Amino acid sequence: MLLRALLLFGAVAPVMAHPVTLPARAVSYQPETHAWAQVESIAPLVLRSTVPARVSSVHVTPGQVVAAGEPLVSFGGPQLDGELAAARARLRAA
């Protein structure tokens, strides 16, 4: 019982060596935090074409990470295709 009490209260602790002096060195510490988040719009965004068109393909999936300038959808349709052909013809003629 006495041995148990001595061990429990640290009376039988290992003998510590003499303190040692070590050289200090300067280091920089920059705290950093990493967190996951999901950004949701506070209002719906309406995409419109200047000419009648239909969405011909969607290039992203829900939850996909996109970068600025990355195409989200492609538009198509007869009038839009005609406008594109006319613009290309004007470009070639310039």
C-alpha positions as CSV (number, residue, x, y, z in Angstrom):
1,M,0.0,0.0,0.0
2,L,2.8,2.4,0.8
3,L,4.6,1.6,-2.5
4,R,1.4,2.3,-4.4
5,A,1.1,5.7,-2.6
6,L,4.7,6.6,-3.3
7,L,4.3,5.7,-7.0
8,L,1.0,7.5,-7.2
9,F,2.3,10.8,-5.7
10,G,5.6,10.8,-7.5
11,A,7.8,10.1,-4.6
12,V,9.7,7.6,-6.7
13,A,10.6,9.9,-9.6
14,P,13.7,9.5,-11.8
15,V,16.7,11.6,-10.9
16,M,17.0,14.5,-13.4
17,A,20.3,15.4,-14.9
18,H,21.8,18.8,-14.5
19,P,20.2,21.5,-16.8
20,V,21.9,21.9,-20.2
21,T,22.2,25.2,-22.0
22,L,21.5,25.1,-25.7
23,P,22.0,27.9,-28.2
24,A,18.9,29.7,-29.4
25,R,18.1,30.4,-33.0
26,A,15.6,32.8,-34.5
27,V,12.8,31.4,-36.5
28,S,9.8,33.0,-38.1
29,Y,6.3,31.7,-37.3
30,Q,3.4,32.4,-39.6
31,P,0.1,30.8,-38.4
32,E,-1.9,29.2,-41.1
33,T,-5.5,28.0,-41.2
34,H,-7.0,25.7,-43.7
35,A,-10.8,25.3,-44.0
36,W,-13.3,23.9,-46.5
37,A,-16.2,26.1,-47.5
38,Q,-19.0,26.3,-50.1
39,V,-20.0,29.6,-51.7
40,E,-23.6,30.0,-52.6
41,S,-25.1,33.0,-54.4
42,I,-27.5,35.2,-52.5
43,A,-29.6,35.8,-55.6
44,P,-30.2,33.8,-58.8
45,L,-28.2,34.8,-61.8
46,V,-30.0,35.1,-65.1
47,L,-27.9,34.5,-68.2
48,R,-29.2,36.1,-71.4
49,S,-28.0,36.2,-75.0
50,T,-28.4,39.3,-77.1
51,V,-30.0,37.2,-79.8
52,P,-32.5,34.3,-79.5
53,A,-30.5,31.2,-78.6
54,R,-30.7,27.9,-76.7
55,V,-28.3,26.4,-74.3
56,S,-26.5,23.8,-76.4
57,S,-24.2,22.4,-73.7
58,V,-23.4,22.8,-70.0
59,H,-19.7,22.6,-69.2
60,V,-19.9,22.4,-65.4
61,T,-21.6,20.2,-62.8
62,P,-23.2,21.3,-59.5
63,G,-20.5,21.8,-56.9
64,Q,-17.7,22.0,-59.4
65,V,-14.9,24.5,-58.7
66,V,-14.6,27.0,-61.6
67,A,-12.1,29.7,-62.4
68,A,-12.8,33.3,-63.5
69,G,-13.4,33.3,-67.3
70,E,-14.1,29.6,-67.5
71,P,-17.1,28.9,-69.8
72,L,-20.1,27.6,-67.9
73,V,-22.5,27.0,-70.9
74,S,-22.5,27.2,-74.7
75,F,-25.4,28.8,-76.6
76,G,-26.6,27.8,-80.1
77,G,-29.5,28.2,-82.5
78,P,-30.1,29.3,-86.0
79,Q,-30.1,33.0,-85.4
80,L,-27.0,32.8,-83.2
81,D,-25.2,30.7,-85.7
82,G,-26.1,33.3,-88.4
83,E,-24.8,36.1,-86.3
84,L,-21.6,34.2,-85.8
85,A,-21.1,33.5,-89.5
86,A,-21.8,37.2,-90.3
87,A,-19.2,38.3,-87.7
88,R,-16.6,35.9,-89.1
89,A,-17.3,37.2,-92.6
90,R,-16.8,40.8,-91.4
91,L,-13.6,39.8,-89.7
92,R,-12.2,38.1,-92.9
93,A,-13.1,41.2,-94.9
94,A,-11.4,43.6,-92.5
